[in-house]
């Protein structure tokens, strides 16, 4: 029998990050710096609440939007942290991670043929999510010399009659860049002028080192244009719990909830309990993890810049180093393969994040200081030979 597949299977590609992950998994002895996953365990107080919920045994369905108490805890947390106020009953949906929040939002707002602007370089899975809704990803450039800030002139030139939304990501995966408040205001002005939605990916909002996070929705007076996607994965070392949220206009959140009910029925009960504990408790563990990342960042970036042929700006958030390796005159995929096969260190080729990522590679410093030091040692030993 002929296998019948949808046409979208030809346009939706697996993330290049997964390709590198699979390649690295088959090679022993590597220093693994490709995966953006905290190396810390989930904080104990979160585990305790989840354990208590398991022992109670009352595990069933919640609302498709998530438990009211979890949404209320989220509202309390964002109000305390940023002064970000919203209606937890109608303007928030608990999702299976920020990735699901973005996916469901795209599903609820994008029609076939609609264009969605996304950052370049930016998280590669944006493209697959947009194409899965039969939309068209349009990449807008970030400027390395300006801390990977958006190029507003280029951005306006990309707008057409089919432009429906723009994705904004701060702190950025892969660059670690922060979009300043003034730039966020310009982005919001741009979106208002062109009548488009803004999907603000703020999955790393608590991993910022020397500045403060500004939720984009906080700057919007009418509260009708911005959808915020957030996550517990990075902030609370809860990647495998798959829990995050979408916040936005009630009319859009109603549809996000509807599409979630079709896919998952509702969020995972135990993960929601864990998220409640994460939101509703002191943020001490999160601050300690952030401080550890900052220490690792300072040492790792210094080490990278001591390697002939590598230039790397100091990231302001997240836990990624986006290093310029163009001096080696190698395709960034070839450089990545060389690093894996000959040096024993993993990374992600920059072009997998977009055209503007060519000549860069992404390292994750969400790894032990010992691993980071060994990675630098190996690269210092081998890479100068390529010049």
C-alpha positions in Angstrom: 0.0 0.0 0.0 1.3 3.5 -0.9 1.9 5.6 2.2 -0.1 8.8 1.9 1.4 11.8 3.6 0.3 15.4 3.9 2.1 18.0 1.7 3.2 19.8 4.8 5.5 16.9 5.7 7.7 18.1 2.8 7.9 21.7 4.1 8.2 21.1 7.9 11.7 20.1 8.7 13.1 18.6 11.9 15.2 21.0 14.0 18.9 21.0 13.0 19.5 21.0 16.8 18.1 17.5 16.9 20.3 16.4 14.1 23.4 17.6 16.0 22.0 16.0 19.2 21.6 12.6 17.4 25.1 12.9 15.9 26.7 13.7 19.3 24.8 10.9 21.0 26.6 8.3 18.9 30.1 9.7 19.7 31.6 8.9 23.2 33.8 11.2 25.1 32.4 14.5 23.8 32.1 17.7 25.8 28.5 18.4 25.2 27.8 22.1 24.7 25.0 21.9 22.1 21.9 21.4 24.3 20.2 24.4 25.8 19.1 22.6 29.0 19.9 23.6 32.6 22.2 21.2 34.3 20.6 21.9 37.6 18.0 19.6 39.2 14.5 20.9 39.6 14.4 22.8 43.0 13.4 20.6 45.9 10.4 22.7 47.0 8.9 22.2 43.5 9.5 18.4 43.7 7.9 18.2 47.1 4.6 19.8 45.9 4.6 17.4 42.9 5.3 14.4 45.2 2.4 15.4 47.5 0.1 15.7 44.5 1.1 12.1 43.4 0.5 10.8 46.9 -2.9 12.3 47.1 -3.8 10.4 43.9 -6.5 12.8 42.7 -5.0 13.2 39.3 -7.5 14.1 36.6 -8.4 16.6 34.0 -8.1 20.4 34.6 -9.6 23.1 32.6 -8.2 23.3 29.1 -6.8 26.6 30.1 -5.1 25.1 33.1 -5.9 25.1 36.8 -7.3 28.4 38.1 -4.9 28.4 41.0 -1.9 27.9 38.7 -3.0 30.8 36.5 -3.6 33.0 39.6 -0.1 32.1 40.9 1.4 33.0 37.5 -0.5 36.4 37.6 0.9 37.0 41.1 4.4 36.2 40.1 4.5 38.4 37.0 2.8 41.3 38.9 5.4 41.1 41.7 8.4 40.7 39.3 7.5 43.2 36.6 4.2 44.9 37.4 2.7 42.9 34.5 -1.1 42.7 35.3 -3.6 40.6 33.4 -6.8 38.7 34.0 -5.8 35.2 35.0 -9.3 33.8 34.3 -9.6 35.0 30.7 -6.1 36.2 29.5 -3.9 33.2 30.4 -3.5 29.6 29.3 -1.1 27.1 30.8 0.5 25.1 28.0 3.0 22.4 27.5 6.0 24.7 27.5 6.5 28.0 25.7 6.9 26.0 22.5 3.3 24.9 22.8 2.2 28.4 23.6 3.8 29.7 20.4 2.4 26.7 18.4 -1.1 27.1 19.6 -1.0 30.9 19.2 0.1 30.5 15.6 -2.6 27.9 15.0 -5.2 30.3 16.4 -4.1 33.4 14.4 -2.5 32.4 11.1 -4.3 31.5 7.9 -2.8 29.8 4.9 -0.6 32.2 3.0 -0.2 34.6 6.0 3.4 35.8 6.5 5.0 35.8 10.0 8.2 37.8 10.6 10.7 36.0 12.7 14.2 37.0 13.9 17.3 36.0 12.0 19.2 34.4 13.7 16.4 32.9 15.7 15.1 29.7 17.1 14.8 27.3 14.1 11.5 25.8 15.2 9.7 29.0 14.5 9.8 28.1 10.8 8.3 24.7 11.3 5.5 26.0 13.5 4.6 28.7 11.0 4.7 26.2 8.1 2.6 23.7 10.0 -0.2 26.4 10.0 0.4 26.8 6.2 1.9 30.2 6.9 5.1 31.6 5.4 8.1 32.5 7.7 9.8 35.7 6.7 13.2 36.3 8.4 14.1 39.8 9.6 17.8 40.5 10.3 19.4 41.2 13.7 22.5 43.3 13.7 25.6 41.6 15.4 27.4 44.9 15.7 24.5 46.3 17.7 24.1 43.4 20.1 21.8 41.6 17.6 19.2 44.3 17.8 16.5 44.3 15.1 17.3 46.2 11.8 14.1 48.4 11.6 14.8 49.6 8.1 15.0 46.1 6.8 12.0 45.1 8.9 9.7 47.6 7.3 10.8 46.6 3.8 9.7 43.0 4.5 6.1 44.0 5.3 3.5 43.0 2.7 -0.3 42.9 2.5 0.0 39.3 3.8 2.1 40.1 6.9 0.0 39.0 9.9 2.4 38.7 12.9 5.9 39.2 14.1 7.8 37.0 16.6 10.1 38.8 19.1 12.5 36.9 21.3 14.3 38.5 24.3 16.5 37.2 25.8 17.4 35.6 22.5 18.1 32.0 21.6 20.7 31.7 20.0 22.5 35.1 20.6 21.8 35.8 24.2 21.0 39.3 23.2 18.5 41.6 25.0 16.1 43.9 23.2 16.2 47.2 25.2 13.1 49.0 26.3 13.5 51.7 23.6 13.8 49.0 20.9 10.7 47.2 22.3 8.8 50.4 22.1 9.9 50.8 18.4 8.8 47.2 17.7 5.4 47.9 19.2 5.1 51.1 17.2 6.0 49.1 14.1 3.4 46.5 14.8 0.7 49.1 15.5 1.5 51.0 12.3 1.3 47.9 10.2 -1.7 46.3 12.0 0.1 43.1 12.9 0.2 40.9 16.0 3.3 40.5 18.2 4.2 37.1 19.6 6.8 37.8 22.4 8.9 34.7 23.3 10.1 35.4 26.8 11.1 31.9 27.8 14.4 33.2 29.3 13.0 36.2 31.2 14.6 35.4 34.5 18.1 34.6 33.0 19.3 38.2 32.5 22.5 39.3 34.1 23.1 43.0 34.2 19.8 44.4 33.2 16.1 44.0 34.0 13.6 42.2 31.9 10.8 44.3 30.4 7.7 42.3 29.3 6.7 43.6 25.9 3.0 43.5 26.9 3.8 45.9 29.7 4.4 48.6 27.1 1.1 48.1 25.3 -1.7 50.3 26.5 -4.6 48.8 24.5 -3.6 45.2 25.4 -5.0 43.9 22.1 -1.9 43.1 20.0 0.7 41.3 22.2 0.7 37.6 23.0 3.4 36.6 25.6 4.9 33.1 25.7 6.7 32.0 28.8 8.2 28.9 30.3 9.2 27.1 33.5 11.8 25.1 31.6 14.8 27.4 31.8 13.8 29.6 34.8 13.2 26.7 37.1 15.2 23.9 35.6 12.0 22.1 34.5 12.6 21.3 30.8 11.1 17.8 31.0 8.0 18.9 32.9 6.8 20.6 29.7 5.0 23.5 31.3 4.7 27.1 30.2 2.0 29.7 29.4 0.5 32.1 26.9 -0.9 35.5 27.9 -2.8 37.8 25.7 -6.2 39.2 24.6 -9.1 37.1 25.9 -10.5 36.6 22.4 -7.2 35.0 21.3 -6.7 33.0 24.5 -10.1 31.5 24.1 -9.0 30.1 20.8 -5.6 29.0 22.2 -7.5 27.1 24.9 -9.8 25.5 22.2 -6.9 24.3 20.1 -5.1 23.0 23.3 -8.2 21.0 24.1 -8.0 19.3 20.7 -4.4 18.4 21.1 -3.9 17.7 24.8 -7.3 18.1 26.5 -5.5 20.0 29.2 -2.0 20.5 30.7 -0.5 17.7 32.7 -1.9 17.8 36.3 1.4 17.0 38.1 3.3 19.5 36.0 0.7 22.1 36.7 1.1 21.5 40.5 4.8 21.9 40.1 4.4 25.1 38.1 2.1 26.4 40.9 4.9 25.8 43.4 7.5 27.5 41.1 5.4 30.6 40.7 4.0 30.8 44.2 7.3 30.5 46.2 10.4 32.7 46.7 12.6 32.9 43.6 15.8 32.2 45.5 16.7 29.0 43.6 16.2 30.8 40.3 18.4 33.6 41.4 21.1 31.2 42.5 21.0 29.4 39.1 21.2 32.8 37.3 24.2 33.8 39.3 25.9 30.5 38.5 25.3 31.0 34.8 26.7 34.5 35.0 30.0 33.1 36.5 30.2 30.5 33.9 29.5 33.0 31.2 32.3 35.3 32.2 34.9 32.5 32.3 33.6 30.8 29.1 33.4 33.9 26.9 36.9 35.0 28.1 38.2 31.6 27.1 36.5 31.7 23.7 38.0 35.0 22.9 41.5 33.8 23.8 41.3 31.2 21.0 42.8 32.5 17.7 40.1 32.8 15.1 37.1 33.1 17.5 35.3 36.3 18.4 32.3 36.3 20.8 30.4 39.2 22.2 29.3 39.0 25.9 25.7 37.7 26.0 23.3 39.6 28.2 20.8 36.9 28.9 19.9 33.2 28.4 22.9 30.8 28.5 24.2 30.8 25.0 27.5 32.0 23.4 27.0 32.9 19.7 30.6 32.9 18.5 31.9 34.2 15.2 34.1 31.5 13.6 34.2 33.0 10.1 38.0 33.5 10.3 38.5 29.8 9.8 37.1 30.1 6.2 34.9 27.1 6.8 31.1 26.6 6.4 29.7 26.6 9.9 28.3 23.1 9.4 31.8 21.8 8.4 33.2 23.7 11.4 30.7 22.0 13.7 31.5 18.5 12.3 35.2 19.2 12.7 34.7 20.3 16.3 32.7 17.1 17.0 34.9 14.6 15.1 38.4 16.1 15.6 38.2 18.2 18.8 35.5 16.4 20.8 33.3 19.4 21.5 29.7 19.9 20.3 28.0 23.1 19.2 25.2 24.1 16.8 26.0 25.7 13.4 24.8 29.3 13.3 23.1 28.9 9.8 20.6 26.5 11.4 19.1 29.6 13.0 18.9 31.6 9.8 20.9 33.1 6.9 22.4 35.8 9.2 23.8 33.0 11.5 26.2 31.9 8.8 29.8 32.0 10.1 28.7 31.6 13.7 28.2 28.6 16.0 26.2 28.4 19.2 27.6 27.0 22.4 25.5 26.4 25.6 27.2 27.2 28.9 24.3 25.5 30.8 27.0 22.9 31.7 29.4 22.4 34.6 32.4 24.6 34.9 34.5 21.5 34.5 33.0 20.7 31.1 33.3 24.3 30.0 36.9 24.4 31.0 37.6 21.1 29.2 35.9 22.4 26.1 38.0 25.5 26.0 41.2 23.5 26.6 40.4 21.2 23.7 39.6 24.1 21.3 42.7 26.0 22.3 44.7 22.9 21.5 43.2 22.1 18.1 41.6 25.1 16.5 44.7 27.3 15.9 45.9 24.5 13.5 43.0 25.5 11.1 44.2 29.1 10.6 
